[in-house]
Amino acid sequence: MKFGFIGSYSEDQIINGCVVGDRTAQQTLYSRYSPKMFAICLRYAKDYHSAEDILQEGFIKVFRYISNFRREGSFEGWMRRIFVNTAIEHLRKAVSLYSIVDDEDKPMDILDESAFDALDYQDLLNMVQSLSPGYRTVFNLYVVEGYSHKEIAKLLNISEGTSKSQLARARMILQKKVESSQRLPLEGTADWG
C-alpha cells in the first residue's frame, strides 16, 4: 500500500505502514498523535525544550517497537505508556528524582481543591512544571495518568508511602501557588472611584 493524502487512512492502515517502515505512514502517525503526546511530555518536562526532546525520543521508540503492538486495547493508550516511560527516563538522566525524605507519617494539610477550577490550562501547566521533578512526576502519574500508588512505587522504585507523601506535598505546593496567584493586591491600588 502506498500512502498519499495523510488524513484518509485508518489507524490500522497507518500502523501497518509504520510496521513496514513507510515514511508517509510514519509522518501520518506523527501528525495525528503528536499534539496529544506533546501535552504528555509538557506535563513531565521542566520546560518546552525538554518536552520536545522527550517527544522525539518517544516517537523513535514508537516507530522502533510498533510491531510489538498486539492490537489488544487502545493504540493511543499503548503510545501514552511509551511517552510516560520516556519522560520518566529523561528525568532520571537529568536529576536524582527521589532524594526527598519520606515523611509519610507527618500530617499534611490538604487545602480546598476547588481553587484549581479558576485556573486556565497554561497557568496550571506552568505551576505543575515548577514542582521539583519528584513531586511533578508522582503528581502527573497519579492525577493525570491514573496510576495507583502501588503502580507508581513499582515504576519509580520508591515505597507506596513515599508516593503518597510526594503527591500530598505536590498538591499542597500547587494549592499555595494557586491561592497566591488569586490574591488581589491590597496596598498601592489605584482609586478609580
C-alpha positions in Angstrom: 0.0 0.0 0.0 1.4 3.4 -1.0 0.3 6.3 1.2 -1.0 9.5 -0.3 -3.2 12.0 1.5 -2.3 12.0 5.2 -5.8 12.2 6.7 -7.5 9.5 4.7 -6.1 6.3 6.4 -7.5 4.3 9.3 -5.4 3.7 12.4 -4.8 0.1 11.3 -3.6 1.1 7.9 -1.2 3.7 9.5 0.1 1.1 11.9 0.6 -1.5 9.1 2.5 1.1 7.1 4.7 2.0 10.1 5.5 -1.7 10.7 7.0 -1.9 7.2 8.8 1.4 7.6 6.7 3.5 5.2 7.8 7.1 5.8 4.5 8.6 4.8 2.7 6.3 7.3 5.2 7.5 10.0 4.5 11.1 9.1 0.8 10.4 9.3 1.1 8.8 12.7 3.2 11.7 13.9 0.8 14.3 12.6 -2.2 12.6 14.1 -0.8 11.9 17.6 2.0 14.4 18.2 -0.3 17.1 19.8 -1.6 14.7 22.4 1.8 13.1 23.1 3.4 16.6 23.3 0.9 17.5 26.0 2.0 14.5 28.0 5.7 15.5 27.5 5.0 19.0 28.7 3.4 17.8 31.9 6.6 15.9 32.9 9.3 18.2 31.4 10.8 21.1 33.2 10.4 23.3 30.1 9.3 23.4 26.4 12.7 22.4 25.0 12.9 19.3 27.3 9.4 18.4 26.2 10.4 18.5 22.6 13.4 16.2 23.4 11.0 13.7 25.1 8.6 13.9 22.2 11.3 13.0 19.7 12.7 10.1 21.9 9.1 8.8 22.4 8.3 8.7 18.7 11.6 7.0 17.9 10.6 4.3 20.4 7.0 4.1 18.9 8.5 3.5 15.4 11.1 1.0 16.7 8.5 -1.0 18.7 5.3 -0.6 16.8 5.5 -4.2 15.5 5.2 -5.2 19.2 1.7 -3.6 19.5 -0.6 -6.6 19.8 -3.8 -4.7 18.8 -5.3 -5.5 22.2 -6.7 -2.3 23.6 -6.1 1.2 22.6 -3.2 2.1 20.3 -3.2 5.6 21.8 -3.0 4.1 25.3 -0.1 2.0 24.2 1.6 5.1 22.9 0.8 7.1 26.1 2.7 4.5 28.2 5.7 4.8 25.9 5.7 8.6 26.3 5.2 8.5 30.1 8.1 6.0 30.4 10.2 8.0 28.1 9.5 11.2 30.2 10.5 9.3 33.4 13.7 8.0 31.8 14.5 11.5 30.6 14.0 12.9 34.2 16.2 10.1 35.7 19.0 11.1 33.4 18.7 14.7 34.2 18.4 14.7 38.0 18.2 12.5 41.0 14.5 12.2 41.3 13.8 10.7 44.7 16.2 12.2 47.1 13.2 13.5 49.0 12.9 12.4 52.6 9.9 10.2 53.2 7.8 11.9 55.8 4.7 9.7 55.3 3.8 9.8 58.9 3.9 13.6 59.1 0.4 15.1 58.8 -0.3 17.2 55.7 -2.8 20.0 55.3 -4.6 19.4 52.1 -6.4 22.6 51.2 -9.5 23.2 49.2 -9.0 21.7 45.7 -11.8 23.9 44.1 -9.2 26.7 43.9 -7.7 24.9 40.8 -11.0 25.3 38.9 -10.4 29.1 38.4 -7.1 28.5 36.5 -6.7 28.1 32.8 -4.7 25.1 31.4 -1.5 27.0 30.7 -1.3 28.6 34.2 -1.8 25.2 35.8 0.7 23.6 33.5 3.3 26.2 34.5 2.6 25.6 38.1 3.0 21.8 37.7 6.2 22.3 35.8 7.6 24.5 38.6 7.4 21.5 41.0 10.5 19.5 41.8 10.9 16.5 39.4 9.9 14.0 42.1 6.7 15.8 43.0 5.9 16.6 39.4 6.3 13.0 38.3 4.2 11.5 41.1 1.5 14.2 40.6 1.3 13.5 36.9 1.3 9.7 37.2 -1.4 9.7 39.9 -3.7 12.7 39.0 -3.3 12.8 35.2 -2.4 9.3 34.1 -4.5 7.5 36.8 -1.8 5.2 38.1 -2.2 3.8 41.7 0.3 4.4 44.4 1.3 0.8 44.1 2.0 1.1 40.4 3.9 4.4 40.9 6.0 2.8 43.6 6.9 -0.1 41.3 7.6 2.2 38.3 9.7 4.6 40.2 11.3 2.2 42.6 10.0 4.0 45.7 7.7 3.0 48.5 3.9 3.5 48.3 4.2 5.8 51.3 6.7 7.9 49.5 4.4 8.1 46.5 1.5 9.2 48.8 3.7 11.7 50.6 5.0 13.2 47.4 1.5 13.5 46.0 0.3 15.2 49.1 3.2 17.7 49.1 2.8 18.4 45.4 -0.9 19.2 45.9 -0.1 21.4 48.9 2.5 23.3 47.0 0.2 23.7 44.0 -2.7 24.8 46.2 -0.5 27.5 47.8 0.7 28.7 44.3 -3.0 28.9 43.2 -4.0 30.8 46.3 -1.1 33.3 46.0 -1.9 33.9 42.3 -5.5 34.6 43.1 -4.8 37.2 45.8 -5.7 40.8 44.9 -3.1 43.4 45.8 -4.5 45.4 48.8 -1.9 48.1 49.0 -0.9 50.6 46.3 -4.1 50.0 44.3 -5.5 53.0 42.4 -8.7 54.5 43.5 -10.8 54.6 40.3 -13.9 56.0 42.1 
